[in-house]
Amino acid sequence: MIIGAVVAVLAAFELFAFREWEEWIGAALGAWLVISPWVLGFQVSFPATANAVVSGLIVAALSGWTAIEVYRGGHA
């Protein structure tokens, strides 16, 4: 829940002023969500694991995509 709150706060900050580093942090947090069930030991709970992995993949993919587009000179 803490990582979800951090992702939400980062997204809210980006509404006011876009910064590329926030996207990279979002991508890293998404990656953490993907591996967190095994690192924190809650992989035995399928719903919690599925939620963390799917949410993490979505956050990492969207944040990473935006950061790469900005890095390449595109518009997010």
Backbone atoms as SQL, in Angstrom:
CREATE TABLE atoms (id INTEGER PRIMARY KEY, chain TEXT, resi INTEGER, resn TEXT, atom TEXT, x REAL, y REAL, z REAL);
INSERT INTO atoms VALUES
  (1, 'A', 1, 'MET', 'N', 0.818, -1.188, 0.000),
  (2, 'A', 1, 'MET', 'CA', 0.000, 0.000, 0.000),
  (3, 'A', 1, 'MET', 'C', 0.866, 1.258, 0.000),
  (4, 'A', 2, 'ILE', 'N', 2.018, 1.162, 0.610),
  (5, 'A', 2, 'ILE', 'CA', 2.907, 2.321, 0.670),
  (6, 'A', 2, 'ILE', 'C', 3.401, 2.681, -0.729),
  (7, 'A', 3, 'ILE', 'N', 3.798, 1.680, -1.499),
  (8, 'A', 3, 'ILE', 'CA', 4.285, 1.941, -2.852),
  (9, 'A', 3, 'ILE', 'C', 3.167, 2.530, -3.709),
  (10, 'A', 4, 'GLY', 'N', 1.958, 2.035, -3.549),
  (11, 'A', 4, 'GLY', 'CA', 0.813, 2.587, -4.279),
  (12, 'A', 4, 'GLY', 'C', 0.589, 4.050, -3.951),
  (13, 'A', 5, 'ALA', 'N', 0.732, 4.396, -2.689),
  (14, 'A', 5, 'ALA', 'CA', 0.578, 5.789, -2.285),
  (15, 'A', 5, 'ALA', 'C', 1.686, 6.660, -2.877),
  (16, 'A', 6, 'VAL', 'N', 2.904, 6.143, -2.904),
  (17, 'A', 6, 'VAL', 'CA', 4.015, 6.894, -3.489),
  (18, 'A', 6, 'VAL', 'C', 3.788, 7.105, -4.984),
  (19, 'A', 7, 'VAL', 'N', 3.321, 6.067, -5.675),
  (20, 'A', 7, 'VAL', 'CA', 3.025, 6.192, -7.107),
  (21, 'A', 7, 'VAL', 'C', 1.942, 7.243, -7.324),
  (22, 'A', 8, 'ALA', 'N', 0.914, 7.238, -6.496),
  (23, 'A', 8, 'ALA', 'CA', -0.168, 8.220, -6.615),
  (24, 'A', 8, 'ALA', 'C', 0.340, 9.642, -6.378),
  (25, 'A', 9, 'VAL', 'N', 1.201, 9.826, -5.388),
  (26, 'A', 9, 'VAL', 'CA', 1.751, 11.152, -5.107),
  (27, 'A', 9, 'VAL', 'C', 2.621, 11.625, -6.273),
  (28, 'A', 10, 'LEU', 'N', 3.448, 10.743, -6.816),
  (29, 'A', 10, 'LEU', 'CA', 4.264, 11.113, -7.977),
  (30, 'A', 10, 'LEU', 'C', 3.385, 11.529, -9.150),
  (31, 'A', 11, 'ALA', 'N', 2.326, 10.769, -9.378),
  (32, 'A', 11, 'ALA', 'CA', 1.409, 11.100, -10.477),
  (33, 'A', 11, 'ALA', 'C', 0.748, 12.453, -10.244),
  (34, 'A', 12, 'ALA', 'N', 0.394, 12.748, -9.011),
  (35, 'A', 12, 'ALA', 'CA', -0.224, 14.037, -8.706),
  (36, 'A', 12, 'ALA', 'C', 0.768, 15.181, -8.936),
  (37, 'A', 13, 'PHE', 'N', 2.023, 14.997, -8.560),
  (38, 'A', 13, 'PHE', 'CA', 3.036, 16.027, -8.803),
  (39, 'A', 13, 'PHE', 'C', 3.222, 16.287, -10.291),
  (40, 'A', 14, 'GLU', 'N', 3.117, 15.222, -11.088),
  (41, 'A', 14, 'GLU', 'CA', 3.312, 15.369, -12.525),
  (42, 'A', 14, 'GLU', 'C', 2.182, 16.152, -13.183),
  (43, 'A', 15, 'LEU', 'N', 1.067, 16.278, -12.528),
  (44, 'A', 15, 'LEU', 'CA', -0.013, 17.094, -13.077),
  (45, 'A', 15, 'LEU', 'C', 0.367, 18.569, -13.099),
  (46, 'A', 16, 'PHE', 'N', 1.236, 18.967, -12.192),
  (47, 'A', 16, 'PHE', 'CA', 1.626, 20.370, -12.070),
  (48, 'A', 16, 'PHE', 'C', 2.904, 20.687, -12.830),
  (49, 'A', 17, 'ALA', 'N', 3.871, 19.808, -12.778),
  (50, 'A', 17, 'ALA', 'CA', 5.144, 20.036, -13.463),
  (51, 'A', 17, 'ALA', 'C', 5.770, 18.686, -13.797),
  (52, 'A', 18, 'PHE', 'N', 5.934, 18.430, -15.085),
  (53, 'A', 18, 'PHE', 'CA', 6.512, 17.160, -15.515),
  (54, 'A', 18, 'PHE', 'C', 8.016, 17.174, -15.315),
  (55, 'A', 19, 'ARG', 'N', 8.516, 16.103, -14.743),
  (56, 'A', 19, 'ARG', 'CA', 9.957, 15.910, -14.601),
  (57, 'A', 19, 'ARG', 'C', 10.263, 14.470, -14.995),
  (58, 'A', 20, 'GLU', 'N', 11.263, 14.319, -15.836),
  (59, 'A', 20, 'GLU', 'CA', 11.600, 12.990, -16.348),
  (60, 'A', 20, 'GLU', 'C', 11.992, 12.026, -15.225),
  (61, 'A', 21, 'TRP', 'N', 12.686, 12.512, -14.219),
  (62, 'A', 21, 'TRP', 'CA', 13.140, 11.630, -13.144),
  (63, 'A', 21, 'TRP', 'C', 11.967, 10.999, -12.407),
  (64, 'A', 22, 'GLU', 'N', 10.827, 11.679, -12.362),
  (65, 'A', 22, 'GLU', 'CA', 9.657, 11.096, -11.702),
  (66, 'A', 22, 'GLU', 'C', 9.170, 9.858, -12.454),
  (67, 'A', 23, 'GLU', 'N', 9.284, 9.888, -13.771),
  (68, 'A', 23, 'GLU', 'CA', 8.892, 8.724, -14.568),
  (69, 'A', 23, 'GLU', 'C', 9.814, 7.546, -14.307),
  (70, 'A', 24, 'TRP', 'N', 11.111, 7.820, -14.210),
  (71, 'A', 24, 'TRP', 'CA', 12.050, 6.734, -13.936),
  (72, 'A', 24, 'TRP', 'C', 11.826, 6.152, -12.542),
  (73, 'A', 25, 'ILE', 'N', 11.503, 6.989, -11.584),
  (74, 'A', 25, 'ILE', 'CA', 11.179, 6.481, -10.246),
  (75, 'A', 25, 'ILE', 'C', 9.910, 5.637, -10.305),
  (76, 'A', 26, 'GLY', 'N', 8.909, 6.093, -11.069),
  (77, 'A', 26, 'GLY', 'CA', 7.688, 5.316, -11.241),
  (78, 'A', 26, 'GLY', 'C', 7.964, 3.957, -11.850),
  (79, 'A', 27, 'ALA', 'N', 8.847, 3.909, -12.840),
  (80, 'A', 27, 'ALA', 'CA', 9.209, 2.633, -13.466),
  (81, 'A', 27, 'ALA', 'C', 9.901, 1.708, -12.460),
  (82, 'A', 28, 'ALA', 'N', 10.776, 2.274, -11.645),
  (83, 'A', 28, 'ALA', 'CA', 11.467, 1.474, -10.625),
  (84, 'A', 28, 'ALA', 'C', 10.482, 0.962, -9.572),
  (85, 'A', 29, 'LEU', 'N', 9.534, 1.793, -9.174),
  (86, 'A', 29, 'LEU', 'CA', 8.525, 1.357, -8.205),
  (87, 'A', 29, 'LEU', 'C', 7.647, 0.254, -8.804),
  (88, 'A', 30, 'GLY', 'N', 7.334, 0.371, -10.082),
  (89, 'A', 30, 'GLY', 'CA', 6.582, -0.687, -10.746),
  (90, 'A', 30, 'GLY', 'C', 7.354, -1.996, -10.755),
  (91, 'A', 31, 'ALA', 'N', 8.652, -1.922, -11.033),
  (92, 'A', 31, 'ALA', 'CA', 9.488, -3.127, -11.010),
  (93, 'A', 31, 'ALA', 'C', 9.524, -3.729, -9.606),
  (94, 'A', 32, 'TRP', 'N', 9.596, -2.874, -8.602),
  (95, 'A', 32, 'TRP', 'CA', 9.569, -3.362, -7.217),
  (96, 'A', 32, 'TRP', 'C', 8.257, -4.091, -6.931),
  (97, 'A', 33, 'LEU', 'N', 7.148, -3.533, -7.389),
  (98, 'A', 33, 'LEU', 'CA', 5.865, -4.194, -7.166),
  (99, 'A', 33, 'LEU', 'C', 5.845, -5.586, -7.788),
  (100, 'A', 34, 'VAL', 'N', 6.460, -5.737, -8.945),
  (101, 'A', 34, 'VAL', 'CA', 6.481, -7.038, -9.621),
  (102, 'A', 34, 'VAL', 'C', 7.241, -8.073, -8.788),
  (103, 'A', 35, 'ILE', 'N', 8.359, -7.705, -8.214),
  (104, 'A', 35, 'ILE', 'CA', 9.162, -8.686, -7.472),
  (105, 'A', 35, 'ILE', 'C', 8.826, -8.750, -5.986),
  (106, 'A', 36, 'SER', 'N', 8.053, -7.805, -5.487),
  (107, 'A', 36, 'SER', 'CA', 7.792, -7.724, -4.046),
  (108, 'A', 36, 'SER', 'C', 7.131, -8.957, -3.430),
  (109, 'A', 37, 'PRO', 'N', 6.250, -9.682, -4.125),
  (110, 'A', 37, 'PRO', 'CA', 5.673, -10.863, -3.469),
  (111, 'A', 37, 'PRO', 'C', 6.731, -11.878, -3.040),
  (112, 'A', 38, 'TRP', 'N', 7.774, -12.033, -3.831),
  (113, 'A', 38, 'TRP', 'CA', 8.801, -13.011, -3.509),
  (114, 'A', 38, 'TRP', 'C', 9.823, -12.452, -2.534),
  (115, 'A', 39, 'VAL', 'N', 10.094, -11.177, -2.617),
  (116, 'A', 39, 'VAL', 'CA', 11.044, -10.564, -1.687),
  (117, 'A', 39, 'VAL', 'C', 10.440, -10.466, -0.290),
  (118, 'A', 40, 'LEU', 'N', 9.167, -10.092, -0.218),
  (119, 'A', 40, 'LEU', 'CA', 8.517, -9.904, 1.076),
  (120, 'A', 40, 'LEU', 'C', 7.797, -11.166, 1.579),
  (121, 'A', 41, 'GLY', 'N', 7.741, -12.199, 0.758),
  (122, 'A', 41, 'GLY', 'CA', 7.218, -13.483, 1.192),
  (123, 'A', 41, 'GLY', 'C', 5.710, -13.636, 1.210),
  (124, 'A', 42, 'PHE', 'N', 4.985, -12.886, 0.379),
  (125, 'A', 42, 'PHE', 'CA', 3.535, -13.097, 0.354),
  (126, 'A', 42, 'PHE', 'C', 3.066, -13.740, -0.946),
  (127, 'A', 43, 'GLN', 'N', 3.973, -14.458, -1.616),
  (128, 'A', 43, 'GLN', 'CA', 3.634, -15.117, -2.869),
  (129, 'A', 43, 'GLN', 'C', 2.639, -16.265, -2.697),
  (130, 'A', 44, 'VAL', 'N', 2.414, -16.715, -1.473),
  (131, 'A', 44, 'VAL', 'CA', 1.455, -17.797, -1.250),
  (132, 'A', 44, 'VAL', 'C', 0.005, -17.322, -1.397),
  (133, 'A', 45, 'SER', 'N', -0.205, -16.029, -1.324),
  (134, 'A', 45, 'SER', 'CA', -1.538, -15.465, -1.507),
  (135, 'A', 45, 'SER', 'C', -1.692, -15.051, -2.968),
  (136, 'A', 46, 'PHE', 'N', -2.411, -15.874, -3.744),
  (137, 'A', 46, 'PHE', 'CA', -2.551, -15.602, -5.173),
  (138, 'A', 46, 'PHE', 'C', -3.163, -14.234, -5.459),
  (139, 'A', 47, 'PRO', 'N', -4.254, -13.833, -4.795),
  (140, 'A', 47, 'PRO', 'CA', -4.822, -12.514, -5.116),
  (141, 'A', 47, 'PRO', 'C', -3.842, -11.363, -4.855),
  (142, 'A', 48, 'ALA', 'N', -3.117, -11.426, -3.755),
  (143, 'A', 48, 'ALA', 'CA', -2.155, -10.358, -3.445),
  (144, 'A', 48, 'ALA', 'C', -0.996, -10.359, -4.440),
  (145, 'A', 49, 'THR', 'N', -0.514, -11.546, -4.788),
  (146, 'A', 49, 'THR', 'CA', 0.574, -11.645, -5.754),
  (147, 'A', 49, 'THR', 'C', 0.132, -11.155, -7.119),
  (148, 'A', 50, 'ALA', 'N', -1.050, -11.587, -7.565),
  (149, 'A', 50, 'ALA', 'CA', -1.558, -11.158, -8.873),
  (150, 'A', 50, 'ALA', 'C', -1.746, -9.648, -8.908),
  (151, 'A', 51, 'ASN', 'N', -2.271, -9.087, -7.838),
  (152, 'A', 51, 'ASN', 'CA', -2.465, -7.639, -7.771),
  (153, 'A', 51, 'ASN', 'C', -1.135, -6.898, -7.866),
  (154, 'A', 52, 'ALA', 'N', -0.155, -7.339, -7.110),
  (155, 'A', 52, 'ALA', 'CA', 1.145, -6.673, -7.116),
  (156, 'A', 52, 'ALA', 'C', 1.813, -6.787, -8.485),
  (157, 'A', 53, 'VAL', 'N', 1.768, -7.964, -9.079),
  (158, 'A', 53, 'VAL', 'CA', 2.449, -8.173, -10.365),
  (159, 'A', 53, 'VAL', 'C', 1.760, -7.400, -11.481),
  (160, 'A', 54, 'VAL', 'N', 0.447, -7.498, -11.574),
  (161, 'A', 54, 'VAL', 'CA', -0.274, -6.792, -12.644),
  (162, 'A', 54, 'VAL', 'C', -0.149, -5.281, -12.476),
  (163, 'A', 55, 'SER', 'N', -0.339, -4.794, -11.259),
  (164, 'A', 55, 'SER', 'CA', -0.207, -3.355, -11.011),
  (165, 'A', 55, 'SER', 'C', 1.207, -2.887, -11.318),
  (166, 'A', 56, 'GLY', 'N', 2.180, -3.657, -10.886),
  (167, 'A', 56, 'GLY', 'CA', 3.572, -3.298, -11.132),
  (168, 'A', 56, 'GLY', 'C', 3.915, -3.258, -12.609),
  (169, 'A', 57, 'LEU', 'N', 3.419, -4.232, -13.363),
  (170, 'A', 57, 'LEU', 'CA', 3.667, -4.238, -14.806),
  (171, 'A', 57, 'LEU', 'C', 3.061, -3.018, -15.483),
  (172, 'A', 58, 'ILE', 'N', 1.856, -2.663, -15.075),
  (173, 'A', 58, 'ILE', 'CA', 1.194, -1.489, -15.659),
  (174, 'A', 58, 'ILE', 'C', 1.959, -0.210, -15.324),
  (175, 'A', 59, 'VAL', 'N', 2.306, -0.035, -14.062),
  (176, 'A', 59, 'VAL', 'CA', 3.027, 1.173, -13.638),
  (177, 'A', 59, 'VAL', 'C', 4.389, 1.244, -14.324),
  (178, 'A', 60, 'ALA', 'N', 5.129, 0.139, -14.333),
  (179, 'A', 60, 'ALA', 'CA', 6.461, 0.132, -14.938),
  (180, 'A', 60, 'ALA', 'C', 6.382, 0.398, -16.437),
  (181, 'A', 61, 'ALA', 'N', 5.425, -0.237, -17.107),
  (182, 'A', 61, 'ALA', 'CA', 5.312, -0.058, -18.556),
  (183, 'A', 61, 'ALA', 'C', 4.948, 1.379, -18.923),
  (184, 'A', 62, 'LEU', 'N', 3.954, 1.931, -18.265),
  (185, 'A', 62, 'LEU', 'CA', 3.531, 3.292, -18.608),
  (186, 'A', 62, 'LEU', 'C', 4.573, 4.340, -18.231),
  (187, 'A', 63, 'SER', 'N', 5.165, 4.204, -17.051),
  (188, 'A', 63, 'SER', 'CA', 6.200, 5.158, -16.631),
  (189, 'A', 63, 'SER', 'C', 7.435, 5.038, -17.508),
  (190, 'A', 64, 'GLY', 'N', 7.850, 3.814, -17.771),
  (191, 'A', 64, 'GLY', 'CA', 9.018, 3.603, -18.620),
  (192, 'A', 64, 'GLY', 'C', 8.795, 4.110, -20.034),
  (193, 'A', 65, 'TRP', 'N', 7.624, 3.858, -20.574),
  (194, 'A', 65, 'TRP', 'CA', 7.286, 4.321, -21.919),
  (195, 'A', 65, 'TRP', 'C', 7.346, 5.848, -21.991),
  (196, 'A', 66, 'THR', 'N', 6.753, 6.521, -21.019),
  (197, 'A', 66, 'THR', 'CA', 6.765, 7.983, -21.000),
  (198, 'A', 66, 'THR', 'C', 8.190, 8.505, -20.870),
  (199, 'A', 67, 'ALA', 'N', 8.982, 7.925, -19.991),
  (200, 'A', 67, 'ALA', 'CA', 10.365, 8.377, -19.804),
  (201, 'A', 67, 'ALA', 'C', 11.178, 8.183, -21.077),
  (202, 'A', 68, 'ILE', 'N', 11.005, 7.072, -21.757),
  (203, 'A', 68, 'ILE', 'CA', 11.743, 6.807, -22.994),
  (204, 'A', 68, 'ILE', 'C', 11.309, 7.764, -24.099),
  (205, 'A', 69, 'GLU', 'N', 10.016, 8.034, -24.193),
  (206, 'A', 69, 'GLU', 'CA', 9.529, 8.987, -25.203),
  (207, 'A', 69, 'GLU', 'C', 10.107, 10.374, -24.984),
  (208, 'A', 70, 'VAL', 'N', 10.159, 10.815, -23.740),
  (209, 'A', 70, 'VAL', 'CA', 10.713, 12.127, -23.434),
  (210, 'A', 70, 'VAL', 'C', 12.221, 12.124, -23.724),
  (211, 'A', 71, 'TYR', 'N', 12.897, 11.051, -23.367),
  (212, 'A', 71, 'TYR', 'CA', 14.333, 10.943, -23.600),
  (213, 'A', 71, 'TYR', 'C', 14.651, 11.008, -25.090),
  (214, 'A', 72, 'ARG', 'N', 13.806, 10.374, -25.914),
  (215, 'A', 72, 'ARG', 'CA', 14.018, 10.372, -27.370),
  (216, 'A', 72, 'ARG', 'C', 13.578, 11.677, -28.021),
  (217, 'A', 73, 'GLY', 'N', 13.021, 12.566, -27.266),
  (218, 'A', 73, 'GLY', 'CA', 12.618, 13.854, -27.808),
  (219, 'A', 73, 'GLY', 'C', 11.176, 13.929, -28.213),
  (220, 'A', 74, 'GLY', 'N', 10.398, 12.893, -27.905),
  (221, 'A', 74, 'GLY', 'CA', 8.990, 12.897, -28.208),
  (222, 'A', 74, 'GLY', 'C', 8.209, 13.635, -27.131),
  (223, 'A', 75, 'HIS', 'N', 6.931, 13.634, -27.270),
  (224, 'A', 75, 'HIS', 'CA', 6.083, 14.283, -26.283),
  (225, 'A', 75, 'HIS', 'C', 5.296, 13.228, -25.540),
  (226, 'A', 76, 'ALA', 'N', 5.233, 13.355, -24.238),
  (227, 'A', 76, 'ALA', 'CA', 4.511, 12.390, -23.404),
  (228, 'A', 76, 'ALA', 'C', 3.039, 12.678, -23.420);
